Amino acid sequence: MVGKSLVQVSNCPPMLSSSSMINVSHGSSNFLPFLLARPQKKLIGVRAMSADTGHSQQPPSSSEKMNALAVILEVPRNIWRQTLKPLSDFGFGRRSIWEGGVGLFLVSGAVLVALSLAWLRGFLLRSQFRKYTAVLEFAQASGICTGTQVRIRGVTVGEVVRVNPSLKSIEAVVEVEDDKNFIPKNSLIEVNQSGLLMETMIDITPRDPIPTPSVGPLDAECVKEGLIVCDRQKLKGHQGVSLDALVGIFTRIGREVEEIGVAKSYSLAERVAAVIEEASHCLQRLKP
């Protein structure tokens, strides 16, 4: 460590001797001893150097590190202040800026909600125009009601929206969600009951050859082409797996058993036992 210091040095000796007494006038009887004139002072600069120059720089302390971190964190605040400064010159204070930000956020949220509702409404309208209906005729209802699912190869494509019963048959009006899911006219249409709860479903199974229509069910040329079921057309359905039919089968088996009679069964068993006994006697006689 190098530095400068000032040292005050006096020109006069540290002690006064007898030779420092001077007579003012030898001719005068009155003489007074006095000191010499006031000694002058000089300022001398002295350069001092530290002996340990190699370890003069100390590593930064934790407080200096904290100060550096505070400076880094202060940068965004300074940017914000510099941004608000021009606005404050035009009369916009901090409170007005915060209020404006909240208002802008609310307006943006309202606009976003309005756009979302408009998009959803448009999507629903487009999907509404892409739906088509078909009429499926069955001999028995077998649990068909409003809301019964309509499936093509196990995939749900629509549901029953109305059931029109009559003395001859029942007509199930089904609504298919997308016109791309067309129903070929050569399809096998069955009403089945499956699951533990025997839920009723209408299954549509397209048969070979699979048609390749050029128009959709909603097109005006669909009827002329005649490959698929067009909008509001009727198609014949068949009875599939049904719990009612299964109960009927077991009922018929029970009736047939009653017609044969239990007594006849016992008499037949007795005759069979007698024949077996006679055969055993004959076999014993044939032995040597």
Protein Blocks (a to p, Z undefined) as FASTA:
>chain_A
ZZdddddddfbdfbdcfklpccfblkbmbdcddddddddddddddddddfblmlmpccdd
fklmmmmmmmmmmmmmmmmmmmmmmmmmnopafklmmmmmmmmmmmmmmmmmmmmmmmmm
mmmmmmmmmgccdddddfblnlpaehiacdeehiafbdcfbdcddfkbccdddddfblkl
ccdfkbccddddedjkopacddddddddddddfbdfkbmklmmnomaccehiacdddddd
dfklmmmmmmmmmmmmmmnopklmmmmmmmmmmmmmmmmmmmmmmpZZ
